[in-house]
Amino acid sequence: MDVSDFDFDLPDGLIAQHPPKERGGSRLLVLRRKGGLEHAMFADLGRYLVAGDLLVLNNTRVFPARLLGHRMPSGGVVECLLLNREPSNPESPIPNPETWNALMHPGQKLQPGARVVFERDGVRIDGEVIAMHFQGRRTIRLSTDHADGLANAIDRIGHIPLPPYIKRGDVESDRERYQTVYARERGSIAAPTAGLHFTEGQLDALAARGVERAEVTLHVGYGTFKPVKADRVEDHSVDAERFTVSRETAAALTRAKRENRRIIAVGTTSVRTLESLTIKPDGEVMAGSGETTLFIHPGHKFQLVDGMITNFHLPRSSLLMLVSALAGRERVLEAYREAAAGGYRFYSYGDAMLIL
């Protein structure tokens, strides 16, 4: 299948630059795989779910992974996006250091041995580049004298890493709005955006109606923004992302499948997590943790997911291909054209789609 088959026209004005005024105030486009399209509001979600449905949420928490600082001693501006932490060296002479893989700019000036400082409001983090990699990636060792440790220092001075298509700097309100209300497990550099629409009240109302809830954890990495550069879909690969599924969640999934109840995944990250799990011949879903490189595109046979809630994705992206695998490419592109014509807001802070 050609990547160009997943292209569509989208006016720049439909790319949401800010969240709606109130959480949960988004529109909802309902796509029935064996029916038509319906326009609603996200607050109406309960009309489309029934008692016994199992809603699966990704409880990862975004951390302020974007650090702004300067080189030492020149003072040149440095930007660092923390990607993932590596095991620390217990023999390091630096007290309590952490080693991270990161994207750094300006890349050519940040050779191994380069020293950088990130500081704000009396909090300081020192860094040393210890290895160079491809496409601006570096391994950097970080340390701080902050009394509450490095993680707290990063939280204090770091910036929320908004997606590249949001053409503005982050503001204080993004710390709350670019985060789901059920986020708990710190580790993502991008939000599982389909979950941004939910309020605590709506989740409680769904539970009161008999909609069951389970949680998984998948830490969203920079690969979520990785463009598909291949001409053929099958030649693309996705970056590994870490996931965890508890025994409790695995048991809930097992019960739902054995009882022929619908499993509705909230977001592409939840879909990838669920579809990466092992299922025994007797139907038992196995708990587990690890990394997944699963690339879901048309032709994928879904083993657990019956429906999903998702935002509207980039043209030619792996996320659009995942949605198309569930609902069909032509049906999805038809829905996208109708959404664009109707003025729906696209991407991370945009409106939502429910596929059933």
Secondary structure, DSSP 8 states (H G I E B T S, - for coil): -BGGGG-----GGGB-SS--SSTT--EEEEE-TTS-EEEEEGGGGGGT--TT-EEEEE-EEE---EEEEEEETT--EEEEEEEEEE---TT-SSSS-EEEEEEEESGGG--TT-EEEEEETTEEEEEEEEEE-STTEEEEEEEE--TT-HHHHHHHH-B----TTS-S---TTHHHHTS-TT--EEEESS--GGGGG--HHHHHHHHHTT-EEEEEEE---GGGG----SSBGGG-----EEEEE-HHHHHHHHHHHHTT--EEEESHHHHHHHHTS-B-TTS-B--EEEEE-----TT---SS-SEEEEE---TT-HHHHHHHHHH-HHHHHHHHHHHHHTT--BSTTS-EEEE-
